[in-house]
């Protein structure tokens, strides 16, 4: 029977480590890597106060990130939302500042970010056209005299931003030109928001045309983050053209409701299909991973979670899902304990390696959806045990059933939060978890030297 067990194990390893490229999926250096970037996002201040971030606070956060997190791989800074105040445009109608009231423009701040050893991301949608560009009827670059006013759609996004109608002559030049504009500014990441709004108002055919143009111009030069997509037909359109997609509702307050509680177990047909990050991660895990797309769990505001256990839970979920790791805490809202969670080097190494796991089932009503398994290196397993409940729970990982490991094999189990080897186990591993807590384990075949006699202190035998 040993040969049958080994074959099953090999098949399992292949499925997890070498997930096949999905037909029609965008092939970029980002999707080939398999995990999202590590960065800081200017969301928290803007959301809490419902206004754009000030220039001084922008600088203070950049300096904090460079000093505190850059050496841990968090190497990007990105603005976020509340972009209507960006009405300063160039001759072609493209915005040049995050906010017209700022003294400095994108070029200045992107150079400043680069001087700190980091890179810049930009939040904007190339399908937007500012009120200013419309009023000034700016010429569309490369469109033979067509103006911004002529490509404006019949349905506006809001009073300050119009949508471009991609069926109009000159629209392709506008959209691709905007992507090129951001690339020329030095941006390495483009966060494209409110996609559901465009698709609902202009239809899937025009929506897909727009994404196609964006992806064609982006190539491997800039990472494409698709935000608020309907993901109809299980992300069929987004899969073709995006590097990363949002899989659940916005961060908002960033509390446990965002992590696991909001609309738990409920699904709807359009954006947001899932209300909390955990549900979204489970539901879209089958189309995520290397050669597919990257799941985006939105932002982490660890200062809004109740305790260290909840903070570790959210960070671990982002790691296991292969998500971007987007810090939304700020220099004056994070403390050393919060910073320590973001600095777990054993978990960060998984993101660096392009690691993404999957739950044992995508059935949200099945407790096994809270057990995630992936492989890394030469046959090593990364296992995530997540207790979403409000009561203590016991979790058990079966080596033969869940990992494809033979019952007689001795496996060394390491805790990646405690940074220590727990001991050698055979058959299975059990752990009791407190409410809203998790355990991330690295499981590998034990060496002979690690198996003293028939057991060891701390071992679990079943």
C-alpha positions as CSV (number, residue, x, y, z in Angstrom):
1,X,0.0,0.0,0.0
2,X,3.0,2.3,0.5
3,X,3.3,3.0,-3.3
4,X,-0.4,4.1,-3.4
5,X,0.1,6.5,-0.5
6,X,3.2,8.0,-2.2
7,X,1.4,8.5,-5.5
8,X,-1.5,10.2,-3.7
9,X,1.0,12.4,-1.9
10,X,2.7,13.3,-5.2
11,X,-0.6,14.2,-6.9
12,X,-1.5,16.4,-3.9
13,X,1.9,18.2,-4.1
14,X,1.5,18.8,-7.8
15,X,-2.0,20.2,-7.4
16,X,-0.9,22.6,-4.7
17,X,2.6,23.6,-5.9
18,X,2.0,23.7,-9.7
19,X,-1.5,24.8,-10.1
20,X,-2.1,24.9,-13.9
21,X,-2.4,28.2,-15.7
22,X,-6.1,28.8,-16.3
23,X,-7.1,29.1,-19.9
24,X,-7.1,32.8,-20.9
25,X,-5.6,34.1,-17.7
26,X,-3.3,37.1,-17.9
27,X,0.3,36.0,-18.2
28,X,2.4,38.7,-16.5
29,X,5.5,38.6,-14.3
30,X,3.2,39.4,-11.4
31,X,0.8,36.5,-11.9
32,X,3.7,34.2,-12.5
33,X,5.1,35.2,-9.1
34,X,1.7,34.4,-7.5
35,X,1.4,36.8,-4.5
36,X,0.6,40.4,-4.1
37,X,2.9,43.3,-3.1
38,X,3.8,44.5,0.4
39,X,3.0,48.1,0.7
40,X,1.3,51.0,2.6
41,X,-2.0,52.5,1.5
42,X,-3.4,55.9,2.4
43,X,-6.9,54.7,3.3
44,X,-7.3,55.0,7.0
45,X,-7.1,58.8,7.4
46,X,-9.3,59.4,4.3
47,X,-12.0,56.9,5.4
48,X,-12.2,58.1,9.0
49,X,-12.4,61.8,8.1
50,X,-14.0,61.4,4.7
51,X,-11.5,63.7,3.0
52,X,-8.2,63.5,1.1
53,X,-5.0,63.0,3.0
54,X,-2.9,66.1,3.7
55,X,0.5,66.5,2.2
56,X,2.3,66.6,5.6
57,X,0.6,63.4,6.7
58,X,1.5,61.8,3.4
59,X,5.2,62.6,4.0
60,X,5.1,61.5,7.7
61,X,3.7,58.1,6.7
62,X,6.3,57.7,3.9
63,X,9.1,58.4,6.4
64,X,7.6,56.0,8.9
65,X,7.3,53.2,6.4
66,X,10.9,53.7,5.2
67,X,12.2,53.6,8.7
68,X,10.0,50.8,10.1
69,X,9.1,48.4,7.3
70,X,11.2,48.9,4.2
71,X,13.8,46.4,5.3
72,X,11.0,43.8,5.8
73,X,10.0,44.1,2.1
74,X,7.3,46.7,2.3
75,X,8.6,48.7,-0.5
76,X,5.7,50.6,-2.0
77,X,3.6,53.7,-1.1
78,X,0.1,54.2,-2.7
79,X,-2.5,56.9,-2.4
80,X,-6.2,55.9,-2.1
81,X,-9.5,57.3,-3.0
82,X,-11.1,60.7,-2.4
83,X,-9.5,61.5,-5.7
84,X,-12.1,64.0,-7.0
85,X,-9.9,66.8,-5.7
86,X,-7.4,65.9,-8.3
87,X,-8.4,68.4,-10.9
88,X,-4.9,69.7,-11.9
89,X,-4.3,68.2,-15.4
90,X,-1.7,68.4,-18.1
91,X,-2.2,69.4,-21.7
92,X,-3.7,65.9,-22.5
93,X,-6.1,66.0,-19.6
94,X,-4.3,63.6,-17.3
95,X,-4.1,64.4,-13.6
96,X,-0.7,65.5,-12.3
97,X,-1.4,65.6,-8.5
98,X,-3.3,63.6,-6.0
99,X,-5.0,66.7,-4.8
100,X,-5.1,70.1,-6.6
101,X,-4.5,71.7,-3.2
102,X,-1.1,70.0,-2.7
103,X,2.0,72.0,-3.4
104,X,3.8,69.0,-5.0
105,X,2.8,66.8,-7.8
106,X,3.1,63.0,-8.4
107,X,6.6,63.4,-10.0
108,X,7.9,65.2,-6.9
109,X,6.5,62.7,-4.4
110,X,7.4,59.6,-6.6
111,X,11.0,60.9,-6.6
112,X,10.8,61.3,-2.8
113,X,9.5,57.8,-2.4
114,X,12.3,56.5,-4.6
115,X,14.9,58.4,-2.5
116,X,13.7,56.4,0.5
117,X,14.4,53.1,-1.3
118,X,10.8,52.4,-2.2
119,X,8.5,52.7,-5.2
120,X,5.2,54.4,-5.9
121,X,1.7,53.1,-6.6
122,X,-1.2,55.2,-7.9
123,X,-4.9,54.8,-7.2
124,X,-6.8,55.9,-10.3
125,X,-9.1,54.6,-13.0
126,X,-7.9,55.2,-16.7
127,X,-11.6,55.3,-17.6
128,X,-12.1,58.5,-15.6
129,X,-12.1,61.9,-17.1
130,X,-12.0,64.9,-14.8
131,X,-14.5,67.8,-14.9
132,X,-11.5,70.1,-15.7
133,X,-10.4,68.0,-18.7
134,X,-14.0,68.1,-20.0
135,X,-14.4,71.8,-19.4
136,X,-11.1,72.6,-21.2
137,X,-11.9,70.0,-23.9
138,X,-8.3,68.8,-23.8
139,X,-7.1,67.0,-26.9
140,X,-6.8,63.2,-26.6
141,X,-3.2,62.4,-27.2
142,X,-2.6,60.5,-30.5
143,X,-6.3,60.7,-31.5
144,X,-6.1,63.1,-34.4
145,X,-7.9,66.1,-33.0
146,X,-10.5,64.3,-30.9
147,X,-11.1,66.0,-27.5
148,X,-11.9,64.7,-24.1
149,X,-15.4,66.1,-24.3
150,X,-16.1,63.9,-27.4
151,X,-15.2,60.6,-25.6
152,X,-17.3,61.2,-22.5
153,X,-20.0,58.7,-21.8
154,X,-23.7,59.2,-21.2
155,X,-23.4,58.2,-17.5
156,X,-21.0,60.1,-15.2
157,X,-19.3,58.5,-12.2
158,X,-20.1,61.5,-10.1
159,X,-20.1,65.3,-10.4
160,X,-16.3,65.6,-10.6
161,X,-15.5,62.6,-12.8
162,X,-17.0,61.3,-16.0
163,X,-16.7,57.9,-17.5
164,X,-15.1,57.4,-20.9
165,X,-17.3,55.5,-23.4
166,X,-14.9,53.0,-25.0
167,X,-17.1,52.7,-28.1
168,X,-16.3,56.2,-29.1
169,X,-13.4,57.1,-31.4
170,X,-10.4,58.3,-29.4
171,X,-11.3,56.3,-26.2
172,X,-8.6,53.7,-26.8
173,X,-5.9,56.4,-27.1
174,X,-7.2,58.0,-23.9
175,X,-7.3,54.8,-21.8
176,X,-3.9,53.5,-23.0
177,X,-2.4,57.0,-22.8
178,X,-3.5,57.3,-19.1
179,X,-1.8,54.0,-18.3
180,X,1.3,55.2,-20.1
181,X,1.1,58.5,-18.2
182,X,1.3,56.7,-14.9
183,X,4.1,54.4,-16.0
184,X,6.0,57.5,-17.2
185,X,5.5,59.0,-13.7
186,X,7.4,56.0,-12.3
187,X,4.4,54.2,-10.8
188,X,4.8,50.4,-10.5
189,X,1.2,49.7,-9.3
190,X,-2.1,50.9,-10.6
191,X,-5.2,50.4,-8.3
192,X,-8.2,50.7,-10.6
193,X,-11.4,51.2,-8.6
194,X,-15.2,51.2,-9.0
195,X,-15.2,48.7,-11.9
196,X,-18.6,47.4,-11.0
197,X,-20.0,50.8,-11.7
198,X,-18.6,50.9,-15.2
199,X,-19.7,47.4,-16.1
200,X,-23.3,48.0,-14.8
201,X,-23.7,51.2,-16.7
202,X,-21.9,50.4,-19.9
203,X,-22.2,46.6,-20.1
204,X,-19.8,43.7,-20.0
205,X,-18.7,44.0,-23.6
206,X,-17.4,47.5,-23.2
207,X,-16.1,46.7,-19.7
208,X,-14.0,43.9,-21.2
209,X,-12.8,46.1,-24.0
210,X,-11.6,48.6,-21.5
211,X,-9.7,46.1,-19.4
212,X,-8.1,44.6,-22.5
213,X,-6.7,48.0,-23.5
214,X,-5.4,48.6,-20.0
215,X,-3.7,45.2,-19.9
216,X,-2.2,45.7,-23.4
217,X,-0.6,49.0,-22.4
218,X,0.5,47.8,-18.9
219,X,2.3,44.7,-20.1
220,X,4.9,43.8,-17.4
221,X,5.6,47.5,-16.6
222,X,2.9,48.1,-14.0
223,X,0.9,45.8,-11.7
224,X,-2.9,45.9,-12.4
225,X,-5.1,45.8,-9.3
226,X,-8.8,45.4,-10.2
227,X,-10.9,46.9,-7.4
228,X,-14.7,46.4,-6.8
229,X,-15.2,44.1,-9.8
230,X,-18.5,42.2,-10.2
231,X,-16.5,39.0,-10.9
232,X,-19.4,37.6,-12.9
233,X,-18.9,34.0,-14.1
234,X,-16.5,33.5,-11.2
235,X,-14.1,36.3,-12.3
236,X,-13.9,35.1,-16.0
237,X,-13.4,38.6,-17.4
238,X,-11.1,39.9,-14.6
239,X,-8.9,36.7,-14.8
240,X,-8.0,37.6,-18.4
241,X,-6.8,41.1,-17.8
242,X,-5.9,41.7,-14.1
243,X,-3.0,40.7,-11.9
244,X,-5.1,40.9,-8.7
245,X,-8.8,41.2,-7.9
246,X,-10.7,42.3,-4.8
247,X,-12.6,39.3,-3.5
248,X,-14.8,40.9,-0.8
249,X,-16.2,44.1,0.6
250,X,-14.2,47.1,1.6
251,X,-12.1,47.4,4.8
252,X,-14.2,50.3,6.2
253,X,-13.7,50.1,10.0
254,X,-11.2,47.2,9.7
255,X,-12.6,45.4,12.7
256,X,-13.6,41.7,13.1
257,X,-16.8,42.3,11.1
258,X,-14.5,43.0,8.1
259,X,-12.3,40.0,8.8
260,X,-15.0,37.3,9.3
261,X,-18.4,38.6,10.4
262,X,-20.0,40.8,7.8
263,X,-22.7,38.8,5.9
264,X,-21.0,35.6,6.9
265,X,-21.9,32.7,4.7
266,X,-24.0,34.9,2.4
267,X,-23.4,35.3,-1.3
268,X,-24.8,37.7,-3.9
269,X,-24.4,37.8,-7.6
270,X,-22.6,41.1,-8.1
271,X,-20.2,43.3,-6.2
272,X,-19.4,42.6,-3.4
273,X,-20.2,38.9,-3.7
274,X,-18.9,38.3,-0.2
275,X,-19.1,40.6,2.8
276,X,-16.0,39.6,4.7
277,X,-12.4,38.7,3.8
278,X,-12.5,35.1,5.0
279,X,-15.5,34.2,2.9
280,X,-14.1,35.9,-0.2
281,X,-10.8,34.1,0.2
282,X,-12.4,30.7,0.5
283,X,-14.8,31.4,-2.5
284,X,-12.1,32.5,-5.0
285,X,-9.2,30.3,-3.8
286,X,-9.7,27.9,-6.8
287,X,-8.7,30.6,-9.3
288,X,-5.8,32.0,-7.3
289,X,-2.2,31.2,-7.3
290,X,0.8,31.2,-9.6
291,X,-0.3,31.5,-13.3
292,X,-3.8,32.5,-12.3
293,X,-4.5,35.7,-10.4
294,X,-3.8,37.2,-7.0
295,X,-6.6,37.6,-4.4
296,X,-6.8,41.0,-2.8
297,X,-8.2,41.0,0.7
298,X,-8.2,44.8,0.8
299,X,-6.4,46.7,3.6
300,X,-5.3,45.8,7.2
301,X,-6.0,48.2,10.0
302,X,-4.6,46.2,12.8
303,X,-5.2,49.0,15.3
304,X,-8.9,48.4,14.9
305,X,-8.8,44.7,15.9
306,X,-9.4,43.7,19.5
307,X,-6.1,42.0,20.4
308,X,-3.0,40.3,19.1
309,X,-4.8,37.1,18.3
310,X,-7.2,38.8,15.9
311,X,-4.3,40.7,14.3
312,X,-2.4,37.6,13.7
313,X,-5.5,36.0,12.3
314,X,-6.0,38.6,9.6
315,X,-2.3,38.8,8.7
316,X,-2.1,35.0,8.5
317,X,-5.2,34.9,6.3
318,X,-3.7,37.3,3.9
319,X,-0.5,35.2,3.8
320,X,-2.3,31.9,3.3
321,X,-4.5,33.4,0.5
322,X,-1.5,34.9,-1.3
323,X,-3.0,38.4,-1.0
324,X,-1.2,41.7,-1.2
325,X,-0.1,42.8,2.3
326,X,-1.4,46.4,2.5
327,X,-0.8,48.2,5.7
328,X,-3.4,50.9,6.4
329,X,-2.3,51.7,9.9
330,X,-0.4,55.0,10.2
331,X,2.7,56.3,12.0
332,X,0.4,57.6,14.8
333,X,-2.1,54.8,14.9
334,X,0.2,51.8,15.1
335,X,2.3,50.7,18.1
336,X,5.2,48.3,18.5
337,X,2.9,45.2,19.0
338,X,1.1,46.0,15.7
339,X,4.4,46.6,13.9
340,X,5.7,43.2,15.2
341,X,2.8,41.4,13.6
342,X,3.6,42.9,10.2
343,X,7.3,41.9,10.7
344,X,6.9,38.1,11.1
345,X,9.8,37.1,8.8
346,X,8.7,33.4,8.6
347,X,5.4,34.4,7.2
348,X,6.8,37.2,5.0
349,X,9.1,34.6,3.4
350,X,6.0,32.8,2.1
351,X,4.8,36.0,0.4
352,X,8.3,36.5,-1.1
353,X,8.2,32.9,-2.4
354,X,4.8,33.4,-4.2
355,X,3.1,31.0,-1.8
356,X,-0.7,30.6,-1.9
357,X,-2.7,27.9,-0.1
358,X,-6.3,26.6,-0.4
359,X,-8.9,25.6,2.1
360,X,-9.7,21.9,2.4
361,X,-13.2,22.8,1.0
362,X,-14.9,25.9,-0.5
363,X,-18.1,25.1,1.3
364,X,-18.5,28.0,3.8
365,X,-20.7,25.9,6.0
366,X,-18.1,23.2,6.4
367,X,-15.6,23.6,9.3
368,X,-12.9,22.3,6.9
369,X,-13.0,25.6,5.1
370,X,-11.1,27.0,8.1
371,X,-8.2,24.7,7.5
372,X,-5.8,25.8,4.7
373,X,-3.1,23.8,3.2
374,X,-0.3,24.6,0.7
375,X,3.2,23.4,-0.1
376,X,6.5,25.2,-0.3
377,X,10.0,24.0,-1.1
378,X,10.7,20.3,-1.4
379,X,7.6,18.7,0.0
380,X,7.0,20.9,3.0
381,X,3.5,21.8,4.0
382,X,2.2,25.1,5.3
383,X,-1.0,24.6,7.2
384,X,-3.3,27.3,8.6
385,X,-5.8,26.6,11.3
386,X,-8.3,29.4,11.8
387,X,-10.9,29.6,14.5
388,X,-13.6,32.1,13.3
389,X,-16.0,31.2,16.1
390,X,-16.7,33.0,19.4
391,X,-16.0,29.8,21.3
392,X,-12.9,27.6,21.8
393,X,-12.5,25.0,19.1
394,X,-10.3,21.9,18.6
395,X,-8.7,21.5,15.1
396,X,-7.1,18.3,13.7
397,X,-5.1,17.9,10.6
398,X,-4.8,14.4,9.3
399,X,-1.5,13.7,7.6
400,X,-2.8,10.9,5.3
401,X,-6.2,12.5,4.5
402,X,-5.3,16.1,4.3
403,X,-1.6,16.1,3.3
404,X,-1.2,12.7,1.5
405,X,1.4,11.6,4.0
406,X,1.8,8.0,5.0
407,X,0.6,7.1,8.5
408,X,4.0,5.8,9.5
409,X,5.9,8.9,8.6
410,X,7.2,11.1,11.3
411,X,6.6,14.8,10.7
412,X,8.2,17.7,12.4
413,X,5.7,20.5,13.2
414,X,6.9,24.1,13.5
415,X,4.8,27.0,14.8
416,X,5.4,30.1,12.6
417,X,4.1,32.6,15.1
418,X,6.0,31.2,18.1
419,X,9.0,30.5,15.9
420,X,9.8,27.2,17.4
421,X,9.6,23.5,16.5
422,X,6.7,21.9,18.5
423,X,7.9,18.4,18.0
424,X,7.4,15.2,15.9
425,X,4.0,13.8,15.1
426,X,2.6,10.8,13.3
427,X,-0.8,10.4,11.7
428,X,-2.2,13.8,12.7
429,X,-1.8,17.0,14.6
430,X,-4.3,18.5,17.0
431,X,-4.6,22.0,18.4
432,X,-7.1,23.8,20.6
433,X,-7.6,27.4,19.5
434,X,-9.2,30.2,21.4
435,X,-11.9,32.4,19.7
436,X,-10.7,34.5,16.8
437,X,-7.2,33.0,16.8
438,X,-5.1,30.9,14.4
439,X,-2.1,28.7,14.2
440,X,0.2,28.6,11.2
441,X,2.3,25.5,10.9
442,X,5.2,24.3,8.8
443,X,5.2,20.5,8.5
444,X,8.0,18.5,7.0
445,X,9.4,15.0,7.2
446,X,11.5,14.7,10.4
447,X,15.1,13.7,10.2
448,X,16.4,10.6,12.1
449,X,18.2,12.9,14.6
450,X,14.9,14.5,15.4
451,X,13.2,11.3,16.4
452,X,14.7,10.2,19.7
453,X,13.5,6.7,20.5
454,X,9.8,6.3,19.9
455,X,8.8,9.8,20.8
456,X,9.9,13.1,22.1
457,X,8.8,15.8,24.5
458,X,5.9,17.7,23.1
459,X,5.1,15.1,20.4
460,X,1.6,14.2,19.4
461,X,0.9,10.6,18.5
462,X,-2.4,9.3,17.1
